[in-house]
Amino acid sequence: YTSGSEDPEIQVPKVTETVVAVYPGYDENNLIYTQGNHDSADNALTPTGYYEFEHFVVYVINEDDFKSGQADRADYDSVVQTLADNVAVKLENLVKTGDNRPVFISTHVPLHHSSRDSYGDNLYSKYLFDVLNEYGKELDIIFLFGHNHSSSYDDYIGGAVNYIAKGETIRIPVPDTAQQGASGYTDETLNFTYMNYGYVGYSNNASSSTSTNVLTMGAFEICPVSIEISRYTTAGVYTTETISRINPLTTDPYVKIN
């Protein structure tokens, strides 16, 4: 993420330098940088696509493939549908080969329905949601987003600390401009984990008693039978969550990622 005042080609090396300083010997080639809607596109960012690591895989989704303000973009429904189809191909291959590594979907714009951009910010997110929800029955999928403009309408997902677990309900926009608006959503039951990344938050997101505006950093521990999620503030651990893995491992790999 960059502030918008500098291009990623300037900001990304600064972040990389910090990470390597905190974790000496860390392979900077394993770092992924996802484009936000205030970031210009350049070679410093990780291109949209599928990336494999030893204990997990990541599908990076950048602005050209899943922009904000989707309702204002002509024929953008076909762009998001193409993205969803491409993601489905990779997830289907994991299922066919019996690969049970967790899948992190790394994007900026969220899936949930909100009042942002007159309820059309992610109008066509259901195309991607449907793919993830179907393959979430067989794969451990964690959707991570950063475009957090929570207001009174979507405080139900937690404000600055967004987390909806598998089995819980999420509001997904109806992909139809004619139905765009406060009631233009369907209630869907999640088959995957839905949350924001870490140090993100907006001052306008604390309009209900359930909303939070604290800044946190997320860390994941990938274990044989579970994925442990911890949120940290400068004071220490803020929240923890546990995801039971669909297909527990018989070996004992262990990895912690931030």
Salt bridges, closest charged atoms under 4 A:
GLU6 OE1 - LYS14 NZ 3.38
GLU52 OE2 - ARG101 NH2 2.49
GLU54 OE2 - HIS55 NE2 3.84
ASP64 OD1 - LYS67 NZ 3.58
ASP99 OD2 - ARG101 NH2 2.60
ASP121 OD2 - ARG116 NE 3.74
ASP121 OD2 - HIS147 NE2 2.77
ASP130 OD1 - LYS126 NZ 2.94
GLU134 OE1 - LYS137 NZ 3.21
ASP140 OD2 - ARG245 NE 3.41
ASP154 OD2 - HIS112 NE2 2.97
GLU188 OE2 - LYS126 NZ 3.66
